[in-house]
Each structure stands twice: as C-alpha cells, then as structure tokens.
Amino acid sequence: MQVDITTIVFALVAVFVAWKLRSVLGTRGPEPRPPLDRRVGGGFAPPPRGEVIDLKPGPAVAPTEPPPAPVDRWKGFAPPVAAGFEAIAAVDPSFAPDSFVSGARTAYEMIVGAFAAGDLPTLRRLLAPDVLANFEKAIRARTAAEQTMTTTLVSIDSADIVEARLAGSIASIAVRFSAKLVSVTRDKAGAAVEGSPNDIVNHLDVWTFTRDAASRDPNWLLAATQTAG
C-alpha cells in the first residue's frame, strides 16, 4: 500500500497540538463547588462579585395578631354563682342571666298581685306545688275570715342573683329582691286589720326559682321564699 507523506505529516502535527493543549489545560474534571462563606447565615455563599443585588424591601407582611381573649360571659358574678350558671348552660345553652332576671322581676310583680287578689289560676302557673299549697292555705284563711287584701307594688329597686346550682337536670336560682310595697288587709266592714294604705314598706326577700333545664318547658316556678330582712 502506497503511503501519502502529506497525510502522515498532518497527523503528526495534530497529535503534537493535542499534546500541548493537554499539558497546558490539563484534563477536565468535575467543577469544584464554591466555598461556603460562614459569615452568611443559613450556609449560603454571597453572590459572585459584580452581581447586582436588589436591596428594595419586599412586600410588607402584617404581623400576626394573637386571637382575642375569650370573653367571660359570667363576668360580675361571684365564682359559686358563675359555676352554677356554667352547669345550667351546659344543659340549656339558651340560658342567659339577664333574661332570667327580667323574667323573675315580672314573676315577682305577678305573684304579689295574684296573692293579694286571691287569683289561684295565675298562681298555679307560677308556683311550685309546695309554695302553691302554702299560698292557697293563706288565701282560704283570708276568705274564711271575710277579709280582703290590696297590694300595690311601688317599685322593685333591685333583683340580684345570689345563688345558682344544678342538681341532676333541675336548675335552681335564688334572687334577692328589694322592693317597696303598699299593702293593707281589711275586714268585711272595710277597716284595716293589717298594714296601711298610706305606708310604703321596704321588703327584702329571697325567692328561689326552679325548672328542669333539660325540658322544653321554659317556665321557671317559684319554689321557696324567705324574708331576708
């Protein structure tokens, strides 16, 4: 086979050039990782020299506000009363002291008036059996003596809850009433035998109301009365 001298010369030149490049540049290996700058938090190196860094602040982030503190719905009541409210509300979530006191004031006025008038149908709707029995006995005794009673409620100056508790499903709440009344009992001739139509008398009484908190019947009944002063 005839050998082309020109081809051999070019081949030798190519090998020589390749050898020189290898000796100058070396072999290409994996690129070394940039060293970490320990001055930068989180282990991140600073950006390469000459790179433009945007120092404009990012969008403002509103601070997270803590949730509002829970409102104490029994605020203003003594701890034992508040504990009673909590127990009652656990059975009857609709219970509210303000609504109860409003109803108790109305019941006080109705019961005082119905007792003076001998209105047993009204009393049967408002009184628990034991109290109703005592009221009926007093009314019958007054009727038997041919006496009449007139009572005027001048004002209810205060109505404060002083006790609240739950026994089973039976809720009991005691209210101290401070009221002004004008009351007189007369004989069959019209003469005053007790009280006076001209005297306003202060009354301080504690009335206890009860109801079955688990019942759909919303009515509270007067279960006990006590003179407080």
C-alpha positions in Angstrom: 0.0 0.0 0.0 1.4 3.4 -1.0 1.6 5.9 1.9 0.8 9.5 1.4 3.6 11.5 3.0 1.3 14.6 3.3 -1.2 12.8 5.3 1.4 11.4 7.7 2.8 14.9 8.3 -0.7 16.4 9.1 -1.4 13.5 11.5 1.8 14.1 13.4 1.1 17.9 13.6 -2.4 17.1 15.1 -1.0 14.8 17.7 1.5 17.4 18.7 -1.1 20.2 19.1 -3.3 17.9 21.2 -0.4 17.0 23.5 0.4 20.7 24.0 -3.2 21.6 24.8 -3.4 18.8 27.4 -0.2 19.9 29.1 -1.4 23.5 29.4 -5.1 23.0 30.3 -5.0 19.6 32.0 -7.9 17.2 31.9 -11.5 18.4 32.6 -12.8 17.0 35.8 -16.0 17.9 37.9 -16.3 21.6 38.6 -15.3 22.5 42.2 -18.1 23.8 44.4 -17.7 27.5 45.5 -16.5 27.7 49.2 -19.2 28.5 51.8 -18.9 31.9 53.4 -19.6 31.2 57.1 -20.4 34.9 57.5 -23.7 34.4 55.8 -26.5 32.7 57.8 -28.0 29.5 56.6 -24.9 28.3 54.8 -25.3 30.3 51.6 -22.3 31.9 50.0 -22.5 35.6 49.0 -23.4 36.3 45.4 -20.4 36.5 42.9 -18.6 39.8 42.7 -20.1 42.2 40.3 -23.7 40.8 40.6 -26.3 43.5 41.2 -28.3 42.8 44.4 -31.8 44.2 44.6 -32.0 45.8 48.1 -35.6 47.0 47.7 -37.7 45.7 50.6 -40.2 43.0 49.8 -43.9 43.4 50.4 -44.8 44.3 54.0 -46.2 41.4 55.9 -48.7 42.3 58.6 -47.8 40.9 62.0 -50.0 38.1 63.1 -52.3 39.3 65.9 -53.0 37.0 68.8 -56.6 35.7 68.9 -58.8 37.8 71.2 -59.0 36.6 74.7 -62.3 34.7 75.4 -65.0 36.9 76.9 -66.1 35.8 80.4 -69.9 35.6 79.9 -70.4 35.3 83.7 -68.3 38.4 84.5 -69.6 40.3 87.5 -71.0 37.3 89.3 -69.4 35.5 92.3 -67.5 32.3 91.4 -70.0 29.9 93.0 -72.9 31.6 91.1 -70.8 31.6 87.8 -70.1 27.9 88.3 -73.8 27.3 88.7 -74.5 29.3 85.5 -71.9 27.2 83.7 -73.6 24.0 84.8 -77.0 25.2 83.8 -75.9 26.5 80.4 -74.3 23.1 79.7 -77.8 21.5 79.8 -79.6 24.6 78.5 -77.4 26.6 76.1 -80.1 29.3 75.8 -79.8 30.3 79.4 -78.9 33.9 80.0 -78.8 35.6 83.4 -80.1 39.0 82.1 -83.2 37.3 80.5 -83.7 35.3 83.7 -83.7 38.3 85.9 -86.1 40.2 83.7 -88.5 37.3 83.8 -88.0 37.0 87.6 -88.9 40.7 88.1 -92.1 40.1 86.1 -92.9 37.0 88.1 -92.4 38.9 91.4 -94.9 41.5 90.4 -97.5 39.0 89.1 -97.2 36.7 92.2 -97.5 39.6 94.6 -100.6 40.9 92.8 -102.2 37.4 92.4 -101.7 36.5 96.0 -103.4 39.8 97.2 -106.3 39.2 94.7 -106.7 35.5 95.6 -106.0 34.7 91.9 -105.3 31.0 92.2 -105.3 30.2 88.4 -102.4 32.7 87.9 -100.5 31.3 91.0 -100.8 27.7 89.7 -98.9 28.7 86.6 -96.1 30.4 88.6 -95.6 28.4 91.8 -94.1 25.0 92.5 -96.5 22.6 94.4 -95.2 23.2 97.9 -95.3 27.0 97.6 -98.7 26.9 95.9 -100.1 24.8 98.8 -99.0 27.5 101.3 -100.4 30.3 99.3 -103.7 28.5 98.8 -103.9 27.9 102.6 -103.3 31.6 103.3 -105.9 32.7 100.7 -108.5 30.3 102.1 -107.9 31.5 105.6 -108.3 35.1 104.5 -111.5 34.3 102.6 -112.9 32.4 105.6 -112.3 35.5 107.8 -114.1 37.6 105.3 -111.0 39.8 104.7 -109.7 41.4 101.6 -106.1 42.3 100.7 -104.9 45.1 98.5 -101.2 45.3 97.5 -99.6 48.0 95.3 -96.1 47.4 94.0 -94.4 50.8 94.1 -91.0 49.7 92.8 -88.6 46.8 92.5 -85.3 48.6 93.5 -83.1 45.6 92.8 -83.1 42.0 91.8 -79.8 40.2 92.3 -79.0 36.6 91.7 -77.3 35.3 94.9 -77.2 31.5 94.2 -77.3 29.2 91.1 -76.9 25.5 91.0 -77.8 22.4 89.1 -78.9 19.1 90.7 -79.3 16.4 88.0 -81.2 18.4 85.4 -83.0 20.6 87.9 -81.8 24.2 87.9 -82.3 26.4 90.9 -81.6 30.2 91.1 -82.2 32.4 94.1 -82.9 36.1 93.6 -82.8 38.7 96.3 -85.5 41.3 95.7 -85.5 44.7 97.3 -88.9 46.2 96.7 -91.3 48.9 98.0 -94.9 47.8 98.6 -98.1 49.4 99.9 -100.3 46.6 101.4 -103.4 46.6 103.5 -105.8 43.9 104.7 -109.3 44.9 105.6 -112.2 43.1 107.4 -115.7 42.8 105.9 -116.5 46.3 107.2 -113.6 47.8 105.4 -111.4 48.5 108.5 -107.7 47.9 108.1 -106.6 45.0 110.2 -103.1 44.7 108.9 -100.9 47.1 107.0 -101.8 50.6 105.9 -102.9 52.2 102.6 -100.6 55.1 103.3 -97.4 53.4 104.3 -94.7 52.4 101.8 -92.9 49.4 103.3 -89.5 48.1 102.2 -89.4 44.4 101.6 -86.2 42.4 101.2 -86.9 38.8 100.2 -85.0 35.9 98.6 -87.1 33.9 96.1 -85.8 30.7 94.7 -87.0 29.6 91.2 -86.5 26.2 89.7 -87.0 24.4 86.4 -86.0 21.3 84.6 -83.2 22.6 82.4 -83.5 19.6 80.1 -87.2 20.2 79.5 -88.7 22.1 76.6 -90.9 24.0 79.0 -89.1 27.3 79.6 -91.1 28.4 82.6 -89.4 28.8 86.0 -91.5 28.2 89.1 -91.2 29.9 92.5 -90.1 27.0 94.8 -89.2 28.8 98.0 -89.5 32.2 99.7 -87.5 33.7 102.5 -87.6 37.1 104.2 -84.1 38.5 104.2 -84.6 41.5 106.4 
